[in-house]
Amino acid sequence: MSKEVQQMFAKISSKYDLMNDVLSFGIHHIWRNFTVRKANIQLPIKILDCATGTGDLAIAFHKKIVSKAEFNGLPLNNNEIVATDFCDEMLVYAKNKIAAKEYPIKVENADVLNLQYSDYYFDIASISFGIRNVDNPSKGVSELARVVKPNGKVMILEFGQPIGWFAQPYNFYSKNIMPFFGKLIAGDQGAYTYLPETASKFPSGENFKKIMENTNSFSDIKYYPLSFGIAYLYVGIVK
Ligand SMILES: C[S@@+](CC[C@H](N)C(=O)[O-])C[C@H]1O[C@@H](n2cnc3c(N)ncnc32)[C@H](O)[C@@H]1O
């Protein structure tokens, strides 16, 4: 399964950012900024962004660190951000964006299910729209928690299922319009059928919180529905 996921993202990597902007009408930036705000960053800080894809969340964290450092007159060079993914083709686009702006973000290949980092190394481990693609999400959550210090945060941004009046139009949109644009823009209807389909089935809200609780890694877990529950942010405080 992971091999197929890797190959699917390799295939759509060149159009991934454009598709994100088109399909979410740019709202994914708002969700990422919300995630960064909830991180409540205190400097100096070490952040690991897993399944980073083209690096947007890692870059959003970096921008926040820069503004905090400038505001408080603190040095920038004792912070660390590592952006990782198991798909090298996606990482090419992350590396290009990061190099173009000379952001001090390390980009490394890593599988969420087997991270090469020491226990308790990071203050925050994050993953956006990646955990549902991982073969064993519970093991992925445990791995994220393993590399975070006690009282640090695991931050998971993932799709959910919208509720209320918005559910029906959204379901129509994700089942029909997304695959259509997937074919038109990315030349891959399959990927843009798979992505909304997995989102429609993936545990969200209380159900995903239970998965996190069952890892026994957290002293506290909060979650925030975003845009009628299209997405959720989960924040676990590591024991
Ligand atoms: C939908 S993209 C999300 C990318 C980015 N985080 C974002 O918010 O746009 C999912 C990413 O998860 C990565 N991925 C899936 N399973 C993974 C795993 N086991 N380890 C590392 N990366 C994984 C894929 O390669 C892909 O880049």
The ligand as an SDF file (V2000), in Angstrom:
LIG
                    3D

 27 29  0  0  0  0  0  0  0  0999 V2000
   -1.8660   14.8490    0.6720 C   0  0  0  0  0  0  0  0  0  0  0  0
   -0.1270   14.9940    0.7750 S   0  0  0  0  0  0  0  0  0  0  0  0
    0.1000   16.2230    1.9980 C   0  0  0  0  0  0  0  0  0  0  0  0
    1.3250   17.0330    1.7730 C   0  0  0  0  0  0  0  0  0  0  0  0
    1.4890   18.2390    2.6760 C   0  0  0  0  0  0  0  0  0  0  0  0
    1.7030   17.8570    4.0460 N   0  0  0  0  0  0  0  0  0  0  0  0
    0.3290   19.1810    2.5880 C   0  0  0  0  0  0  0  0  0  0  0  0
   -0.2280   19.5490    3.6260 O   0  0  0  0  0  0  0  0  0  0  0  0
   -0.0150   19.5910    1.4800 O   0  0  0  0  0  0  0  0  0  0  0  0
    0.2980   13.5230    1.6200 C   0  0  0  0  0  0  0  0  0  0  0  0
    1.7880   13.2960    1.7170 C   0  0  0  0  0  0  0  0  0  0  0  0
    2.0010   12.2270    2.6310 O   0  0  0  0  0  0  0  0  0  0  0  0
    3.1390   11.5240    2.2010 C   0  0  0  0  0  0  0  0  0  0  0  0
    3.1470   10.2210    2.8850 N   0  0  0  0  0  0  0  0  0  0  0  0
    2.1800    9.2860    2.8760 C   0  0  0  0  0  0  0  0  0  0  0  0
    2.5390    8.2380    3.6490 N   0  0  0  0  0  0  0  0  0  0  0  0
    3.7430    8.5550    4.1800 C   0  0  0  0  0  0  0  0  0  0  0  0
    4.6320    7.8800    5.0550 C   0  0  0  0  0  0  0  0  0  0  0  0
    4.3550    6.6670    5.5500 N   0  0  0  0  0  0  0  0  0  0  0  0
    5.7870    8.4950    5.4000 N   0  0  0  0  0  0  0  0  0  0  0  0
    6.0930    9.7150    4.8950 C   0  0  0  0  0  0  0  0  0  0  0  0
    5.3140   10.3910    4.0420 N   0  0  0  0  0  0  0  0  0  0  0  0
    4.1470    9.8190    3.6920 C   0  0  0  0  0  0  0  0  0  0  0  0
    2.9820   11.4690    0.6890 C   0  0  0  0  0  0  0  0  0  0  0  0
    4.1790   11.1730    0.0300 O   0  0  0  0  0  0  0  0  0  0  0  0
    2.4640   12.8850    0.4140 C   0  0  0  0  0  0  0  0  0  0  0  0
    3.5140   13.7770    0.1130 O   0  0  0  0  0  0  0  0  0  0  0  0
  1  2  1  0
  2  3  1  0
  2 10  1  0
  3  4  1  0
  4  5  1  0
  5  6  1  0
  5  7  1  0
  7  8  2  0
  7  9  1  0
 10 11  1  0
 11 12  1  0
 11 26  1  0
 12 13  1  0
 13 14  1  0
 13 24  1  0
 14 15  1  0
 14 23  1  0
 15 16  2  0
 16 17  1  0
 17 18  1  0
 17 23  2  0
 18 19  1  0
 18 20  2  0
 20 21  1  0
 21 22  2  0
 22 23  1  0
 24 25  1  0
 24 26  1  0
 26 27  1  0
M  CHG  2   2   1   9  -1
M  END
$$$$
